[in-house]
Amino acid sequence: MDLRFGDSKPTDEERAAVDALLGPPESSWEGADRSDADLRWARGGRAARERRDLLLPGLHAVNDRIGWISEGALDYLCRRLTVPPAEAYGVATFYAMFSVKPRPATVLHVCTDLACAAAGASELCAGVEARLGLGSGVSVERSPCLGLCERAPAALAVKAGDPVRTAVSAPATVERAVLAASAPDSAPEEPAAALAVPQVAQAGQAGQAGREELVLLSRVGVVDPASLDDYRAHGGYTALRQAFAIGPAGVIREVTDAGLVGRGGAAFPTGRKWQATASQPDHPHYLVCNADESEPGTFKDRVVMEGDPYSLVESMTIAGYAVGAHKGYLYLRGEYPRALERMEHAIGQARARGLLGDDVLGQGYAFDIEIRRGAGAYICGEETALFNSIEGYRGEPRSKPPFPVEKGLFGKPTAENNVETLVNVLPILTMGSQAYAAIGTEKSTGPKLFCVSGSVDRPGIYELPFGATLGELLDLAGVRKRLRAVLLGGAAGGFVRPDELDIPLTFEGTREAGATLGSGVVLAFDDTVPLPRLLLRIAEFFRDESCGQCVPCRVGTVRQEEALHRIVERTGANAASDIALLREVGRAMKDASICGLGQTAWNAVESAIDRLGAYE
């Protein structure tokens, strides 16, 4: 059954927003004025259906211009793309950053996730809501992680219009957040349409970026992120020339010999993934860069894209060359406007200088990159959910097999890697696979980026070789006294005790310790942080972010949150029965959920109960 909106019509501004993306309609079948020719035959249906993947950009276009998506606007977009309105409505309501109900043009997103919660997000929200009451023209929305954990608490203001304006307040106070919401185009510290670090140098100050001895972060805070010449002066595009010299098979061999594995948490060998994609007879092949780092506590990819955007352009080009792809998609978090601005500029400059396009560096290889913005859905960090999102469907994971290397984006062989994994390819090619493999340990080679936040003196991004201990990392960040617990891997990870800081930060070391390295999140909490409330926030996060496709996750995340509510509010008969229920629900989610969200939703709670005695 289809959903019909009746006589709802788009406003002129909504129509203009869609037409700016898709071009003017060619017939009344697409929404143009009716003509006699249109009464004789229907035109454009097949061509429009082939543009289904423009549904998400179309929703962004309307939401950015108006601030919300009306029935008329959605109906017009559906006509332009011949998408059933029921399906488009399902897509529009899937993402947290879209609204299908009227709301003010300015939305202030206040982060309430782990790092911000520990830094006083509840008080910040209450203060902002009291100051910006009804009639202020600002909608205050409590948001999951904004990727600004090193400057918690954080708030992001988005003002709809042409162009859309954004401003950040981090670390936020009530006054600064209100000022950002009142005038996003003139917020303190930042120019119009800016987000994240006010200046790139400040990104380098967070943690240890910009030091010569570093491998991945040496250019961040040093090189002008807008200058391609500056990037090349600091070694940029040396790796791509080396890739062309040794050929696609040589690139894959180097990556394999270096022992590079995925840095998103799964730790799958990158060379094996690339080889499997390259060997598929079906064409075209695609490359997808997953820059939708939505794990609470994670911000490393944001810092790389904002501070060293050309490194990602170069590494995506090398990866595309290796797997035989001529088109790459960069799926970028919707909460990262500054990273979007930097990456758009870098891609445009690379294209203008012959480093992207039909003949990259005059080598006869064609490759280009298209950016697709996410819209606030943690599940889209899962690779097949990301593919569905790009294709214009709800971001729900697919069952495997077939695996993406066989049937991925648009049903074609696809190699998907995150930002950190891809930029590791550059030092592999410039220093050689043996020298790269000498960094770290035998099973976990190379450097690793860690996102340190919470109860530390110097939160930020840190680059260490695999094998350094958790204690060494926290010493760099300046861990505070009275440490209560450390959360490794984010909301999907697990807690460790203060007496377990000798855990080696490797995939195998954390696994042996009964923890997980994940994407490199290290959240420290002192004894002022109420641990039961923190666990409840983790449960609320997974309840909100579950896509609802499978019963174990859809129901289990709700039951987990309910049990934790009873424990925190002491409304249950006793905590022991609820803890027993939590274990049963957790096992069901871990064993039967389709994807990693449900499989890991119980991890942090389980570790807090077993390792920390959270409810004793």
Order of alpha helices (4+ residues) and beta strands (2+ residues): alpha-alpha-alpha-alpha-alpha-beta-alpha-alpha-beta-beta-beta-alpha-alpha-alpha-alpha-alpha-beta-alpha-alpha-beta-alpha-beta-alpha-beta-alpha-alpha-alpha-beta-beta-alpha-beta-beta-alpha-beta-alpha-alpha-alpha-alpha-alpha
